[in-house]
Each structure stands twice: as C-alpha cells, then as structure tokens.
Amino acid sequence: MQTSDKDQAKWRAEFENLGRETVRAAIFRGQGFSPDRKRELALLWLREKEASTEARERAVYSYLRWTFVTAVVAASAAIAGIVLMLLGPSPACRPEYA
C-alpha cells in the first residue's frame, strides 16, 4: 500500500520532533512505528540524518586539516625569518666603504 506525500510529511515531522536517538530506539525495540511503511520511512529518515552528519563531519575535518597545514607553514616561515634575522646579513652582502 502506497502512502501519500501528506502522510510521509507528517511522519517526517514526527520523527524530527522525537529526535534521532528516540526514533532509533523505537525501531530497534520494535515499537511505535506501524504500518510497516512508517517503519521503512523511519529507517530512511535515519539514514538521511546519518549521511548529513557524516558529510558535516567530513567538512569539519577538511577545514581543520587545512587550518593545521596553514598554521604549520606560517610557523615555519616565522622560524625561518627569525633565524635569518639572528644570523644577520652575510659578509658578502655588506658593502665595502672606502
């Protein structure tokens, strides 16, 4: 039996109100989601939520990785600049005044 878009929207709103952990617990305990189509939609909804969470985590990881690389490069450049400053100009670079 097919469910209408209106029923699916109502069920999705119900899932949102319950929250991911409550929906997951109800599915695995086998309670609260009948007809079977509602249970199938709940499983699909959970998969969608998990996929969006994973995508968000990948984006955060990528951002953190590039931030770390940028910080390491900036620190390396700063250290190189400090070392060059402490060493001073080489004698070959000093002009000879007569």
N, C-alpha and C positions, 0 to 999 in steps of 0.2 A: 504494500500500500504506500503510495506516494504521500508525502506531507507537503502542505502548502508553504509558500515562502513566509506567510504570516506566522505559521506555527514555528518554523525554523527561527525566525527573528525573535519570537517570544522566548523560545528555548535558549537561544544565544544570550539574550538579556538576562535570563535566569542564571545561566552559567556565570556570566560576568558578576552578577550580584553575589553568588555563592563563593566565587573565588576558585582559583586553580586547585589548591590543595583539597578543598571540600569536595569538589567535583571528582577529583582523582580517587579520594577515599570512598565516595559513594559508588563509583563504578566498580572498584575492586572488592567492595563488600557486597555488591550485587543488590543494592537498594536504591530506590528513589527514581530510577530512570526507566519508565515504561511509557510508551511502547518501545520496542526494540530500536525503532528509528531514532528515538530520542537518545538512546544509549550510543548508537552509532554516531550521531551528531556530537554528542559529548566527547567521544574519543577523537573525532576530527577536530573539534574545538581545542582539546588539549594538545594535539599535535601542532596545530597552528600557533598556540601560545608558546610551546617549547621551541618551535622554529624561530619565532620572533625573538625570544630570549637568547637563543644561540647566536643569532645574527647580531644582536646588540652586544653580546659578549665578545664576538669576533671584532666588531668595530672598536670597542674599548681597548682590546688587546693590541690592535694595529696602531691605535693612537698612542698608547703607552710605549710601544716598541719604538715608534718614530721619535717620540719625545726623548726617550732614553738615548737613542743614537745621536740626536741633535745635541743633547747635553754633553755626551762624551766628546763629540767633535769640538764643541765650544770650549770645554775644559782643556782638551789637548792643545788647541790654538792658544789659549791663555797661558798654559805652562810653557809652550814654545816661545811665546813672546816674552815672558818673564826671564827665561833662561837666556835668550838673546840680549835682553836689556842688561842683565847682570854681567854677561861676558863683555859687553861694550863693543865698540867698533874694532875691527881688526886693524893691526898696524898698516896694512896695505891700503886701507881706506882713509887713513889720516893724511891730509895734505902736508907736504913739507914746506915750511915757511923759511925763507932765506934771510 
